Amino acid sequence: MLSISFEESSGLEPALRKAFTGEALESRLDTYRAQPPRRQLSVNDETVFVRSVGLANDEVADVVRAFTPEGGRPEPLRVARLAARAADAWPEMNANDRDTTN
């Protein structure tokens, strides 16, 4: 497993505490705290933060760099971000098309 973030942060604990309470919170905090720490990785003169399970640090660096031909955002994540933005815009674009054709 490999996760990547693009900004340094204090982590997810404050957001988890805001969103959950009781057993649901404790379960999520236990899972979150069991994760390995994030580490900085330099990719094309930019910094990303990675967390991995089952991969050695040098393997993580190789994988992230192999999928990042330019900039600091790995290609699968860049494409997923573009697709998500297009999907978010879809209902609005469809409504505009209906308004102009009637």
BELURVEN-V501941 format. One record per residue. N is the residue number from 1. RES is the residue in three letters. SS is DSSP state (A for helix, B for strand, O for the rest). PSI is psi in degrees with one decimal (* if undefined). Layout:
n->(N N)
res->(RES RES)
ss->(SS SS)
psi->(PSI PSI)
//
This chain:
n->(1 2 3 4 5 6 7 8 9 10 11 12 13 14 15 16 17 18 19 20 21 22 23 24 25 26 27 28 29 30 31 32 33 34 35 36 37 38 39 40 41 42 43 44 45 46 47 48 49 50 51 52 53 54 55 56 57 58 59 60 61 62 63 64 65 66 67 68 69 70 71 72 73 74 75 76 77 78 79 80 81 82 83 84 85 86 87 88 89 90 91 92 93 94 95 96 97 98 99 100 101 102)
res->(MET LEU SER ILE SER PHE GLU GLU SER SER GLY LEU GLU PRO ALA LEU ARG LYS ALA PHE THR GLY GLU ALA LEU GLU SER ARG LEU ASP THR TYR ARG ALA GLN PRO PRO ARG ARG GLN LEU SER VAL ASN ASP GLU THR VAL PHE VAL ARG SER VAL GLY LEU ALA ASN ASP GLU VAL ALA ASP VAL VAL ARG ALA PHE THR PRO GLU GLY GLY ARG PRO GLU PRO LEU ARG VAL ALA ARG LEU ALA ALA ARG ALA ALA ASP ALA TRP PRO GLU MET ASN ALA ASN ASP ARG ASP THR THR ASN)
ss->(O B B B B O O O O O O O A A A A A A A O O A A A A A A A A A A A A O O O O O B B B B B O O B B B B B B B O O O O A A A A A A A A A A O O O O O O O O A A A A A A A A A A A A A A A A A A A A A A A A A A A O)
psi->(143.1 128.3 147.8 136.3 162.4 -1.8 145.3 140.6 171.6 -2.6 -174.0 -9.1 -45.8 -40.9 -39.3 -43.3 -32.2 -34.5 -22.8 160.4 170.4 -140.4 -36.2 -42.0 -48.7 -40.9 -45.7 -39.6 -40.4 -45.5 -46.2 -45.2 -21.7 -11.1 149.8 158.0 154.6 152.1 153.0 144.7 129.0 127.8 115.3 49.7 15.8 164.1 131.8 165.1 124.9 149.7 133.0 153.8 128.3 2.1 139.1 155.8 -40.7 -32.4 -40.9 -48.1 -43.3 -43.8 -49.6 -44.8 -34.1 -31.5 12.9 79.8 -27.2 159.3 -159.6 5.0 116.2 143.0 -46.2 -35.0 -36.4 -45.0 -41.9 -39.1 -43.8 -42.8 -40.9 -41.0 -39.2 -40.9 -38.6 -35.7 -16.2 -51.7 -39.4 -42.8 -41.8 -42.2 -40.6 -39.5 -42.0 -38.9 -34.7 -17.4 -13.6 *)
//
